[in-house]
Amino acid sequence: MMQGGKLLTVFVCLVSTVALVNAGDPYFYYTWNVTYGTVAPLGIPQQVILINGQFPGPNLNSTSNNNVVINVFNNLDEPFLFTWSGLQHRKNSWQDGVTGTSCPIPAGTNFTYHFQPKDQIGSYFYYPSTALHRFSGGFGGLRVNSRLLIPVPYADPEDDYTVLINDWYTKSHTALKNFLDSGRTLGSPDGVLINGKSGKVGGPNVPLFTMKPGKTYKYRICNVGFKSTLNFRIQGHKMKLVEMEGSHVLQNDYDSLDVHVGQCFAVLVTADQTAKNYYMVASTRFLKKEVSTVGVMSYEGSNVQASSELPKAPVGWAWSLNQFRSFRWNLTASAARPNPQGSYHYGKINITRTIKLANTKNLVNGKVRFGLNGVSHVDTETPLKLAEYFEMSEKVFKYNVIKDEPAAKITTLTVEPNVLNITFRTFVEIVFENHEKSMQSFHLDGYSFFSVASEPGTWTPEKRNNYNLLDAVSRHTVQVFPKSWSAILLTFDNAGMWNIRSENWERRYLGQQMYVSVLSPEKSLRDEYNIPLNTNLCGIVKGLPLPTPYTI
């Protein structure tokens, strides 16, 4: 039973506390009821996770620096969390919504998130971070618009559409979790969805989007799936890429885009073709068998059916690598603040530390597990951030079990919490190494990084000569091609506990993730917010009084 009076008191205290820091920025309030429901995305009725009765969930539409307050009621039968992929939560990892920072919302209770996309714009999404709930839905689009006074490098579109593409399984998240817990793998997905629907060529497809002839529209395309890179294309139409995970980019035209798991692109599409229906196509890449779906984009006032001849997907990953190399930061565009994006000269900063992370796969007690540098992460009953904040970390985890350099040959996996200390405000190089034949994708919470290179083979220091040190795109998710490596550069200037994870959710669930602890030595509100008063406490900190709060 919800304790409304107590909740209201804590909620008011929460808003009052954060308002002191974010005074003057507008507040927007939402109530989300998370429930189970039955839908049939692939024609087979199955249990999914709904938000306010919707699958996928509602679009969350915000503007830079807005305060977003979401009261989440968990009506499922197990604990649950939301995470906000790509939002940096400056000084506020408390709102990140992963198990290393937050106690899950118990079944039958509620929790209020309060976050602010501070100095951010762009295309993102949210999803459940607990267990395998993401496999049953609960995801939705999240857009952060530029403030009215900040110019964007293109004319206002006629409308702004969200396109969520993902691979999909017909089994429930519980059944899939049981597969992994028993040592089995999930195998290939059963289908592909566009905004929660699967279409067929020539079928009775209701148009997903409508365009007026001659007008230009923005489409925000996010791969919210579980393991598959998806190629997205629109019959007969070019896509002009304008933004990628919060960064304006050079505006090149593309016939199709490879969208790796966890990535988001914003494109402009002009209705400049014959007025009729056209198919959008999303198809898997780099799997033994291609799985695809279609959705209809219709011209207003037309009933002419789309042609059955679909544009073909590219072949091989060399094409995808070359496409990645064509992405460039728009150095002259304004960011979320009134200054050019290119005013940050990351290529002239000295690297203070290099961390190489090699994905690892092995058997532990006869069951498959994954890791980084030979360490397979396990979640703890007490979230890592809470243990650290209450100065009880030694009872929950050890720092720096993982090494900056993987062993030349990794034959075993150590299963334990994986937390790495990184010094506040240092400029760090991270190299993701993929020694396997499968595609990988990695995400870092709390930050945007510069994705400076991705190449086949093995990384060596001499490979820095190939880095893009001028206009690499600042983003939050990077792909790593088979038998290849990718390098990123960033300044760890956002204090908190932040998750680095595989965006292949099977691998992430089985240990291919870690956390970085970035502590400010000042323990000041200038660097990190205090724990919110409505924070759920669990594990060894449950019932304890809160530590002395930080001050300025």
Residue pairs with C-beta under 8 A, 6 or more apart in sequence:
1 108
2 73
2 109
2 110
7 110
7 112
7 534
10 533
10 534
11 71
11 112
11 534
13 533
13 534
14 112
14 114
14 532
14 533
14 534
15 27
15 69
15 114
17 530
17 532
17 533
18 67
18 114
18 529
18 532
19 67
21 525
21 529
22 65
22 67
22 116
25 65
25 66
25 67
25 116
26 66
26 67
27 66
27 67
27 69
28 62
28 66
28 67
28 68
28 69
29 69
29 70
29 71
30 60
30 68
30 69
30 70
30 71
31 52
31 70
31 71
31 73
32 51
32 52
32 57
32 58
32 70
32 71
32 72
32 73
33 51
33 52
33 53
33 73
33 75
34 49
34 50
34 51
34 72
34 73
34 74
34 75
34 76
34 80
34 138
35 49
35 50
35 53
35 75
35 76
36 47
36 48
36 49
36 50
36 75
36 76
37 47
37 48
37 49
37 50
37 53
37 55
38 45
38 46
38 47
38 48
39 45
39 46
39 48
39 55
39 196
40 46
41 48
41 168
41 191
41 193
41 196
41 197
41 198
42 168
42 170
42 190
42 191
42 193
42 198
43 198
44 170
46 170
46 171
46 172
47 136
47 172
48 55
48 136
48 137
49 55
49 76
49 128
49 133
49 136
49 137
49 138
49 173
50 57
50 137
50 138
51 57
51 58
51 138
51 140
52 58
54 140
55 137
55 196
56 137
56 139
56 140
56 141
56 164
56 195
56 196
56 224
57 126
57 137
57 138
57 139
57 140
58 140
59 140
59 141
59 142
59 143
59 162
60 68
60 126
60 140
60 141
60 142
60 143
61 143
61 145
62 68
62 117
62 142
62 143
62 144
62 145
63 144
63 145
63 146
63 147
64 117
64 118
64 119
64 120
64 121
64 144
64 145
64 146
64 147
64 150
64 336
65 116
65 117
65 118
65 119
65 147
65 336
66 116
66 117
67 114
67 115
67 116
68 113
68 114
68 115
68 116
68 117
69 112
69 113
69 114
70 82
70 112
70 113
70 114
71 110
71 111
71 112
72 80
72 82
72 105
72 110
72 111
72 112
72 113
73 109
73 110
74 80
74 105
74 106
74 107
74 108
74 109
74 110
74 111
75 107
75 108
76 107
76 133
77 107
78 107
78 130
78 131
79 104
79 105
79 106
79 107
79 130
80 104
80 105
80 107
80 128
80 130
80 133
81 97
81 98
81 99
81 102
81 104
81 105
81 128
81 129
81 130
82 97
82 113
82 126
82 127
82 128
82 129
82 138
83 96
83 97
83 98
83 126
83 127
83 128
83 129
83 445
84 95
84 96
84 97
84 115
84 124
84 126
84 142
85 124
85 125
85 126
85 127
85 142
85 262
85 443
85 476
85 477
86 122
86 124
86 125
86 142
86 245
86 246
86 264
86 476
86 477
87 115
87 117
87 120
87 124
87 142
87 144
88 117
88 118
88 120
88 446
88 447
88 448
88 494
89 95
89 96
89 115
89 445
89 446
89 494
89 496
90 116
90 118
90 119
90 494
91 494
91 495
91 496
91 525
91 527
91 528
91 529
92 115
92 116
92 496
92 528
92 529
93 101
93 385
93 445
93 446
93 494
93 495
93 496
93 497
93 498
94 101
94 102
94 385
94 496
94 529
94 531
94 532
94 535
95 113
95 114
95 115
95 532
96 102
96 445
96 446
96 496
96 498
96 499
97 113
97 129
98 129
98 445
98 499
99 129
99 130
99 379
99 383
100 379
100 383
100 384
100 385
100 497
100 499
100 515
101 383
101 384
101 385
101 386
101 496
101 497
101 499
102 383
102 385
102 535
102 536
103 383
103 386
103 535
103 536
103 537
103 538
103 539
104 130
104 536
105 111
105 536
106 536
111 534
111 536
112 534
114 532
117 144
119 335
119 336
119 337
120 144
120 246
120 336
121 144
121 145
121 146
121 150
121 243
121 246
121 335
121 336
122 143
122 144
122 243
122 244
122 245
122 246
122 247
122 264
122 266
123 141
123 142
123 143
123 220
123 221
123 222
123 243
123 244
123 245
123 246
123 264
123 265
123 266
124 141
124 142
124 143
124 144
124 222
124 245
124 246
124 264
125 139
125 140
125 141
125 142
125 164
125 222
125 224
125 264
126 139
126 140
126 142
127 134
127 138
127 139
127 140
127 224
128 134
128 138
128 139
131 173
131 177
131 509
132 173
132 174
132 176
132 177
132 180
132 505
132 509
133 173
134 173
134 224
134 226
134 505
135 169
135 172
135 173
135 176
135 226
135 505
136 172
136 173
137 196
139 164
139 166
139 224
140 164
141 162
141 164
141 220
141 222
143 160
143 162
143 220
144 246
144 336
146 152
146 334
146 336
147 336
149 338
150 334
150 335
150 336
150 337
150 338
151 334
152 248
152 333
152 334
153 242
153 248
153 251
153 330
153 332
153 333
153 334
154 242
154 251
154 268
155 216
157 215
157 216
157 217
157 218
157 268
158 211
158 212
158 215
158 216
158 217
159 217
159 218
160 217
160 218
160 220
161 209
161 217
161 218
161 219
161 220
162 195
162 219
162 220
162 222
163 194
163 195
163 208
163 219
163 220
163 221
163 222
163 232
163 280
164 193
164 194
164 195
164 196
164 222
164 224
165 192
165 193
165 194
165 221
165 222
165 223
165 224
165 225
165 230
165 232
165 259
165 282
166 192
166 193
166 223
166 224
166 225
166 226
166 230
167 189
167 191
167 192
167 193
167 225
167 226
167 227
167 228
167 230
167 284
167 291
168 189
168 190
168 191
168 192
168 193
168 198
168 225
169 176
169 186
169 189
169 190
169 226
170 190
170 191
171 179
176 186
177 509
179 185
179 186
180 186
180 506
180 509
180 510
182 367
183 366
183 367
183 368
185 368
185 506
186 226
186 227
186 506
188 287
188 288
188 289
188 291
189 225
189 226
189 227
189 228
189 284
189 291
190 291
191 198
191 291
191 293
192 198
192 228
192 230
192 282
192 283
192 284
192 291
192 292
192 293
193 282
193 293
194 208
194 280
194 282
194 293
194 294
194 295
195 208
195 295
197 208
197 293
197 295
198 293
199 205
199 279
199 293
199 294
199 295
199 296
200 294
201 279
201 294
201 306
201 308
201 310
202 305
202 308
205 294
205 295
205 296
206 296
207 277
207 296
207 297
207 298
208 280
208 295
208 296
208 297
209 217
209 219
209 295
209 297
209 298
210 297
210 298
210 299
210 300
211 217
211 269
211 271
211 297
211 298
211 299
211 300
212 271
212 299
212 300
213 271
213 275
213 299
213 300
214 270
214 271
214 272
215 270
215 271
216 268
216 269
216 270
216 271
217 268
217 269
217 270
217 271
218 242
218 266
218 267
218 268
219 239
219 266
219 267
219 268
219 269
220 264
220 265
220 266
221 232
221 257
221 259
221 264
221 265
221 266
221 267
222 259
222 263
222 264
222 265
223 229
223 230
223 259
223 260
223 261
223 262
223 263
223 264
225 261
226 261
226 504
226 505
226 506
227 261
227 504
227 505
227 506
228 261
228 284
228 285
228 286
228 287
228 291
229 258
229 259
229 260
229 261
229 284
229 285
229 286
229 320
229 439
229 441
229 479
230 258
230 259
230 282
230 283
230 284
230 285
231 256
231 257
231 258
231 259
231 281
231 282
231 283
231 284
231 285
231 313
231 314
232 256
232 257
232 259
232 280
232 281
232 282
233 239
233 255
233 256
233 257
233 280
233 281
233 311
233 313
234 269
234 278
234 279
234 280
234 281
234 297
234 311
235 278
235 279
235 280
235 281
235 306
235 307
235 310
235 311
236 273
236 278
237 269
237 270
237 272
237 273
237 278
238 253
238 254
238 255
238 269
238 270
239 253
239 254
239 255
239 256
239 257
239 267
239 268
239 269
240 251
240 252
240 253
240 254
240 267
240 268
240 269
241 249
241 251
241 252
241 253
241 254
241 257
241 265
241 266
241 267
241 327
242 248
242 249
242 251
242 266
242 267
242 268
243 249
243 265
243 266
244 263
244 264
244 265
244 266
244 327
244 473
244 475
245 263
245 264
245 448
245 473
245 475
245 476
245 477
246 448
246 474
246 475
246 476
247 329
247 330
247 335
247 341
247 448
247 473
247 474
247 475
248 329
248 330
248 333
248 334
248 335
248 341
249 327
249 328
249 329
249 330
249 473
250 327
250 328
250 329
250 330
250 471
251 268
251 330
252 326
254 267
254 323
255 311
256 311
256 313
256 314
257 265
257 267
257 323
258 285
258 314
258 319
258 320
258 323
259 265
260 439
260 441
260 477
260 479
260 503
261 441
261 477
261 503
261 504
262 441
262 443
262 476
262 477
262 503
263 441
263 475
263 477
263 479
271 299
273 299
274 304
275 299
275 300
275 301
275 302
275 304
276 298
276 299
276 302
276 304
276 305
276 306
277 296
277 297
277 298
277 299
277 302
277 304
277 305
277 306
278 296
278 297
278 298
278 299
278 306
279 294
279 295
279 296
279 297
279 306
279 307
279 310
280 294
280 295
280 296
280 297
281 292
281 293
281 294
281 310
281 311
281 313
282 292
282 293
282 294
282 295
283 290
283 291
283 292
283 293
283 313
284 290
284 291
284 292
285 313
285 314
285 317
285 320
285 439
286 317
286 438
286 439
286 482
290 313
292 313
294 310
296 306
314 320
317 439
317 481
317 482
320 479
320 481
321 454
321 455
321 456
321 481
321 484
324 454
324 479
325 454
327 473
328 471
328 472
328 473
329 341
329 342
329 471
329 472
329 473
329 474
330 341
330 342
331 340
331 341
331 342
331 470
331 471
332 340
332 341
332 342
333 340
333 341
334 340
334 341
335 341
341 474
342 471
346 450
346 469
346 472
346 489
347 467
347 469
347 470
348 469
349 427
349 489
349 491
350 427
351 427
351 428
351 429
351 489
352 423
352 426
352 427
352 428
353 404
353 422
353 423
353 426
353 428
353 429
354 404
354 428
354 429
354 430
354 431
355 404
355 420
355 428
355 429
355 430
355 431
356 373
356 404
356 405
356 406
356 430
356 431
356 433
356 459
357 372
357 373
357 406
357 430
357 431
357 432
357 433
357 442
357 500
357 514
358 372
358 373
358 406
358 410
358 433
358 434
358 435
359 370
359 371
359 372
359 432
359 433
359 434
359 435
359 436
359 440
359 480
359 502
359 507
359 512
360 370
360 371
360 372
360 373
360 374
360 375
360 376
360 406
360 410
360 413
360 512
361 368
361 369
361 370
361 371
361 436
362 368
362 369
362 371
362 410
362 411
362 412
362 413
363 369
364 376
364 413
364 415
368 510
369 376
369 413
369 415
369 510
369 511
370 376
370 502
370 507
370 510
370 511
370 512
371 377
371 413
371 414
371 418
371 511
371 512
372 402
372 418
372 500
372 512
372 513
372 514
373 402
373 403
373 405
373 406
373 407
373 410
374 402
374 406
374 407
374 410
374 412
374 413
374 414
375 401
375 402
375 413
375 414
375 416
375 418
375 511
375 514
376 413
376 414
376 415
376 416
376 418
376 510
376 511
376 512
377 416
377 417
377 418
377 511
377 512
377 513
377 514
377 515
378 415
378 416
378 417
378 511
379 417
380 387
380 396
380 397
380 417
380 539
381 538
381 539
381 540
382 392
382 395
382 396
382 538
382 539
382 540
382 541
383 538
383 539
384 393
384 396
384 397
384 417
384 419
384 497
384 515
384 517
385 496
385 497
386 535
386 537
386 538
386 539
386 541
387 393
387 395
387 396
387 397
387 539
387 540
387 541
388 497
388 517
388 519
389 531
389 547
390 541
390 544
390 547
391 547
392 540
392 541
393 399
395 540
396 417
396 539
396 540
397 416
397 417
397 419
398 416
398 417
398 419
399 419
399 420
399 421
399 517
400 419
400 420
400 421
401 414
401 416
401 417
401 418
401 419
402 418
402 420
402 514
406 433
413 511
415 511
417 515
418 513
418 514
418 515
419 497
419 514
419 515
419 516
419 517
420 514
420 515
420 516
420 517
421 516
421 517
421 519
422 428
422 492
422 516
422 517
422 518
423 492
423 518
424 492
424 493
424 495
424 518
424 519
424 520
424 521
424 527
425 491
425 492
425 493
426 491
426 492
427 489
427 490
427 491
428 489
428 490
428 491
428 492
429 487
429 488
429 489
430 449
430 487
430 488
430 489
430 490
431 459
431 485
431 486
431 487
432 440
432 442
432 478
432 480
432 485
432 486
432 487
432 488
433 458
433 459
433 480
433 485
434 440
434 480
434 481
434 482
434 483
434 484
434 485
435 483
436 482
436 483
437 482
437 483
438 482
439 479
439 480
439 481
439 482
440 479
440 480
440 481
440 502
440 504
441 477
441 478
441 479
441 480
441 502
441 503
441 504
442 477
442 478
442 480
442 486
442 500
442 501
442 502
442 503
443 476
443 477
443 499
443 500
443 501
443 503
444 476
444 477
444 488
444 490
444 498
444 499
444 500
445 476
445 498
445 499
445 500
445 501
446 494
446 496
446 498
446 518
447 476
447 490
447 492
447 494
447 498
448 474
448 475
448 476
448 490
449 474
449 475
449 476
449 478
449 488
449 489
449 490
450 472
450 473
450 474
450 488
450 489
450 490
451 472
451 473
451 475
451 478
451 486
451 487
451 488
452 467
452 468
452 469
452 472
452 487
452 488
452 489
453 463
453 466
453 467
453 468
453 486
453 487
454 478
454 479
454 480
454 481
454 484
454 485
454 486
454 487
455 463
455 466
455 484
455 485
456 481
456 483
456 484
457 483
457 484
457 485
458 485
459 485
459 487
463 485
463 487
464 487
467 487
467 489
472 489
477 503
478 486
478 488
479 486
480 486
492 516
492 518
494 518
495 518
495 519
495 520
495 527
495 528
496 518
496 528
497 515
497 516
497 517
497 518
498 515
498 516
498 518
499 513
499 514
499 515
500 513
500 514
500 515
500 516
501 508
501 512
501 513
501 514
502 508
502 512
502 513
504 512
520 527
520 528
523 550
524 550
524 551
524 552
525 550
525 551
525 552
526 552
528 550
529 550
530 549
530 550
531 546
531 547
531 549
533 546
537 543
537 544
